[in-house]
Amino acid sequence: MQDHHFKFSPSVITLPFLFVLALWIIFWAEIRFHLNLEVYGIYPRTIEGVRGILFSPFIHGSLEHLYNNSIPLLILIAALRFFYREQTYAVLGFGVLITGAITWVIGRESYHIGASGLVYLLVSFIFFKGMRTRYYRLVALSLVVVMVYGSLIWYIFPHVEEGISWEGHLAGLVTGFAFAISFQTPEYKKLIRYDWEQPDYNPQEDKFMQRFDEKGNFVNLPPPEPEIVGIEEMTPPNMNTSNTEYYVVYDVSENKYSIKKK
C-alpha cells in the first residue's frame, strides 16, 4: 500500500483546535456570567438527564478538569482526522451520543460532565483499530497511544479517585472498541515490490534460489548447453564464435547460450 490514504490538510489542525476552543469559551462564559451549567450534564435514568448526553462533553467543573481534557483532545482528534479521515465525524458524533447513552444507563445518581468519556473513546478506537489493520504506521500509532495514555485504564474502575465519572470512562472505552470492530477502513496492504513477495511465489523456480543447495551453500549451476538458432545443418566443429556471420547471446534467466545468425 502507498501512503496516499494519509493526507495532511488544514482540518487536521483546525478541527481539534476549534473543538477545544469551544470548550474553553463555554467554560469562560460559565465563569463570566455566573452560570450553573452542571445541571445540563448527564443525570442517569431521568428524563431531564437525557439532554446531558449531548451537552455534557462541553461542560467542565474546574479549570484543572478542562485543562486535563484539552491536551489529549488536541492530540487524539488530530490523529483521528489524519489517519481516519473518512470516519472522523462519525466517530466523534456517534461516539458522543453512544458514550453518553451508556453513561445515562449505568451511571450513579449524580451529574456526569466533561469530555473525558470522549478521550477514552478516541484512545480505545485508535488503539484497537490500529492493531486490527496490522499496517505498520497504524500499529505504531496504537503503541504510542497506549504508552502515553495507558495509565488511563485504571480510571474505568470505581473508587480509584473520588469525583470522577468512571462510568463515563468505561462507556467511552467500550464504545471505542465497538467502533474499531464495526467501522470499515481501507485495506492497508503493503506494496509488493519483489517477486518473493508475490502470493504465488515458488522458490524452486527462482534462478537465484537455485544457486543454493539444501544446506544453504552457494553452488554453481551446470555449464549451459549451446542452443543453435537459425542454423539447421551446422555441425559442432563449425560453431566458431569468432565467425563474424554469427553471434552469441547468453540468457541469464534460462542459463543458456544461443548462437544466432546475423
C-alpha positions as CSV (number, residue, x, y, z in Angstrom):
1,M,0.0,0.0,0.0
2,Q,1.1,3.5,-0.7
3,D,0.5,6.1,2.0
4,H,-1.7,8.3,-0.2
5,H,-4.5,7.4,2.2
6,F,-2.9,9.6,4.8
7,K,-3.1,13.2,3.6
8,F,-2.4,16.3,5.7
9,S,-4.9,19.1,5.4
10,P,-5.7,22.2,7.5
11,S,-8.6,20.4,9.1
12,V,-6.0,18.1,10.9
13,I,-5.1,21.2,13.0
14,T,-8.3,23.4,12.8
15,L,-10.8,20.6,13.8
16,P,-9.2,19.8,17.2
17,F,-8.4,23.4,17.8
18,L,-11.9,24.6,17.2
19,F,-13.4,21.8,19.3
20,V,-11.1,22.6,22.3
21,L,-11.6,26.3,21.8
22,A,-15.4,25.8,22.1
23,L,-14.8,24.0,25.4
24,W,-12.8,27.0,26.8
25,I,-15.4,29.5,25.5
26,I,-18.2,27.7,27.3
27,F,-16.2,27.4,30.5
28,W,-15.3,31.2,30.3
29,A,-19.0,32.1,29.7
30,E,-20.0,30.0,32.7
31,I,-17.5,31.8,35.0
32,R,-18.1,35.3,33.4
33,F,-21.9,35.2,33.6
34,H,-22.1,33.0,36.8
35,L,-24.0,30.2,35.0
36,N,-24.6,26.8,36.5
37,L,-24.2,24.6,33.5
38,E,-23.7,21.5,35.6
39,V,-27.4,20.8,35.6
40,Y,-27.1,20.2,31.8
41,G,-24.9,17.2,32.5
42,I,-26.0,13.6,32.4
43,Y,-28.2,12.6,35.3
44,P,-28.7,8.9,34.9
45,R,-32.2,7.4,34.3
46,T,-34.1,10.7,34.4
47,I,-35.8,12.4,31.5
48,E,-34.1,15.7,32.4
49,G,-30.7,14.0,32.3
50,V,-31.1,12.8,28.7
51,R,-30.1,16.3,27.5
52,G,-26.7,15.7,29.1
53,I,-26.0,13.0,26.5
54,L,-25.4,15.9,24.0
55,F,-24.3,18.7,26.3
56,S,-22.1,17.0,29.0
57,P,-18.8,16.8,26.9
58,F,-18.8,20.6,26.7
59,I,-19.2,21.3,30.4
60,H,-16.4,21.1,32.9
61,G,-16.4,21.6,36.7
62,S,-13.0,23.3,37.1
63,L,-10.0,24.8,35.2
64,E,-7.9,21.7,36.0
65,H,-10.7,19.4,34.7
66,L,-10.8,21.3,31.5
67,Y,-7.0,21.5,31.1
68,N,-6.6,17.8,31.7
69,N,-9.0,17.0,28.8
70,S,-7.8,19.7,26.4
71,I,-4.3,18.3,25.7
72,P,-5.4,14.8,25.0
73,L,-8.3,16.0,22.8
74,L,-6.0,18.2,20.7
75,I,-3.6,15.2,20.0
76,L,-6.2,12.5,19.6
77,I,-8.6,14.4,17.3
78,A,-5.7,15.5,15.1
79,A,-4.6,11.8,14.9
80,L,-8.1,10.7,14.2
81,R,-8.5,13.2,11.4
82,F,-5.2,12.4,9.8
83,F,-5.3,8.6,9.9
84,Y,-9.0,8.0,9.7
85,R,-10.3,11.0,7.7
86,E,-13.4,9.4,6.4
87,Q,-14.5,8.1,9.8
88,T,-13.7,11.3,11.8
89,Y,-17.2,12.9,12.1
90,A,-19.0,9.6,12.6
91,V,-16.6,8.6,15.4
92,L,-17.0,11.9,17.1
93,G,-20.7,12.3,16.6
94,F,-22.0,8.8,17.3
95,G,-19.3,8.4,19.9
96,V,-20.6,11.3,22.0
97,L,-24.2,10.0,21.7
98,I,-23.5,6.4,22.5
99,T,-21.0,7.1,25.2
100,G,-23.5,9.5,26.8
101,A,-26.3,7.0,26.5
102,I,-24.3,4.2,28.2
103,T,-23.4,6.6,31.0
104,W,-27.0,7.6,31.4
105,V,-27.9,3.9,31.9
106,I,-25.1,2.7,34.2
107,G,-24.1,5.9,36.0
108,R,-24.5,6.8,39.6
109,E,-27.2,9.3,40.6
110,S,-25.2,12.5,40.1
111,Y,-24.4,14.8,37.3
112,H,-21.8,13.5,34.9
113,I,-19.9,16.2,33.0
114,G,-16.7,16.6,31.0
115,A,-15.2,15.4,27.8
116,S,-13.1,12.6,29.4
117,G,-15.5,10.0,28.0
118,L,-14.7,11.2,24.6
119,V,-11.0,11.0,25.4
120,Y,-11.4,7.3,26.4
121,L,-13.4,6.7,23.2
122,L,-10.6,8.1,21.0
123,V,-7.9,6.2,22.8
124,S,-9.8,3.0,22.5
125,F,-10.8,3.4,18.9
126,I,-7.3,4.4,17.7
127,F,-5.6,1.7,19.7
128,F,-7.8,-1.3,18.7
129,K,-8.4,-0.1,15.1
130,G,-4.6,0.3,14.6
131,M,-4.0,-3.2,15.9
132,R,-6.7,-4.7,13.7
133,T,-5.3,-3.2,10.5
134,R,-1.9,-4.7,11.0
135,Y,-0.5,-1.8,9.0
136,Y,2.8,-0.7,10.5
137,R,2.1,3.0,10.7
138,L,-1.3,2.5,12.4
139,V,0.2,-0.2,14.7
140,A,2.9,2.3,15.7
141,L,0.3,4.9,16.4
142,S,-1.6,2.4,18.6
143,L,1.6,1.7,20.6
144,V,2.3,5.4,21.0
145,V,-1.3,5.9,22.3
146,V,-1.1,3.1,24.8
147,M,2.3,4.4,26.0
148,V,1.1,7.9,26.6
149,Y,-2.5,7.1,27.8
150,G,-2.1,3.6,29.0
151,S,-2.4,4.6,32.7
152,L,-5.9,5.9,32.0
153,I,-7.1,2.3,32.1
154,W,-7.3,2.5,35.9
155,Y,-9.9,5.2,35.8
156,I,-12.5,2.9,34.4
157,F,-12.8,1.2,37.8
158,P,-14.9,2.6,40.7
159,H,-13.3,4.1,43.8
160,V,-10.0,4.8,42.2
161,E,-10.4,8.5,42.6
162,E,-13.3,10.4,44.1
163,G,-15.2,12.9,41.9
164,I,-14.5,11.3,38.5
165,S,-17.1,9.6,36.3
166,W,-15.6,6.2,35.9
167,E,-18.9,5.2,34.3
168,G,-18.3,7.7,31.5
169,H,-14.7,6.5,31.1
170,L,-15.9,2.9,30.8
171,A,-18.6,3.8,28.4
172,G,-16.1,5.6,26.2
173,L,-13.7,2.7,26.2
174,V,-16.4,0.2,25.3
175,T,-17.8,2.4,22.6
176,G,-14.4,2.9,21.0
177,F,-13.7,-0.8,21.0
178,A,-17.1,-1.4,19.3
179,F,-16.3,1.3,16.7
180,A,-12.9,-0.3,16.0
181,I,-14.6,-3.5,15.0
182,S,-17.6,-2.1,13.2
183,F,-16.2,0.9,11.3
184,Q,-14.9,0.0,7.9
185,T,-11.5,1.4,6.8
186,P,-9.4,0.8,3.6
187,E,-7.5,-2.4,3.4
188,Y,-4.0,-1.2,4.2
189,K,-1.8,-3.6,2.2
190,K,1.9,-3.5,1.8
191,L,3.1,-2.6,-1.7
192,I,4.6,-5.6,-3.4
193,R,8.0,-4.7,-4.8
194,Y,9.8,-8.0,-5.2
195,D,8.9,-11.4,-6.8
196,W,9.3,-13.2,-3.5
197,E,6.5,-11.1,-2.0
198,Q,4.0,-12.3,-4.6
199,P,1.5,-14.8,-3.1
200,D,2.2,-17.3,-5.8
201,Y,5.9,-17.2,-5.5
202,N,7.7,-20.5,-5.9
203,P,11.3,-20.6,-4.6
204,Q,12.0,-23.7,-6.6
205,E,11.6,-21.8,-9.9
206,D,13.7,-18.8,-8.7
207,K,17.0,-18.8,-10.6
208,F,18.7,-17.1,-7.6
209,M,17.4,-19.6,-5.1
210,Q,18.6,-22.5,-7.4
211,R,22.1,-21.3,-6.6
212,F,21.8,-22.7,-3.1
213,D,21.7,-26.4,-2.1
214,E,19.5,-27.9,0.6
215,K,22.1,-26.8,3.3
216,G,22.1,-23.2,2.1
217,N,25.5,-23.4,0.5
218,F,26.1,-21.4,-2.7
219,V,26.7,-23.7,-5.7
220,N,27.3,-23.1,-9.4
221,L,24.7,-24.2,-12.0
222,P,25.8,-26.8,-14.5
223,P,27.6,-25.4,-17.6
224,P,25.0,-24.2,-20.1
225,E,24.4,-26.1,-23.3
226,P,24.6,-24.0,-26.5
227,E,21.4,-23.6,-28.5
228,I,21.7,-23.1,-32.2
229,V,19.1,-20.7,-33.6
230,G,18.8,-20.2,-37.3
231,I,21.4,-22.9,-38.2
232,E,20.0,-26.2,-39.1
233,E,22.9,-28.0,-40.7
234,M,25.9,-26.6,-38.9
235,T,28.0,-29.2,-37.1
236,P,29.6,-28.6,-33.7
237,P,33.1,-28.2,-35.1
238,N,31.9,-25.3,-37.3
239,M,30.4,-23.4,-34.3
240,N,33.2,-20.9,-34.1
241,T,32.1,-17.8,-32.1
242,S,34.8,-15.8,-33.9
243,N,32.8,-16.2,-37.1
244,T,31.5,-12.7,-37.9
245,E,28.4,-14.3,-39.5
246,Y,27.2,-15.4,-36.1
247,Y,27.0,-14.0,-32.6
248,V,26.4,-15.5,-29.1
249,V,23.6,-14.5,-26.8
250,Y,23.6,-15.6,-23.1
251,D,20.1,-15.8,-21.4
252,V,20.7,-15.3,-17.7
253,S,17.2,-16.4,-16.6
254,E,17.4,-19.6,-18.6
255,N,21.2,-20.1,-18.1
256,K,21.6,-20.9,-21.8
257,Y,23.8,-19.7,-24.7
258,S,22.2,-19.1,-28.1
259,I,24.2,-18.8,-31.3
260,K,22.3,-16.6,-33.7
261,K,22.9,-15.7,-37.3
262,K,23.2,-12.0,-38.1
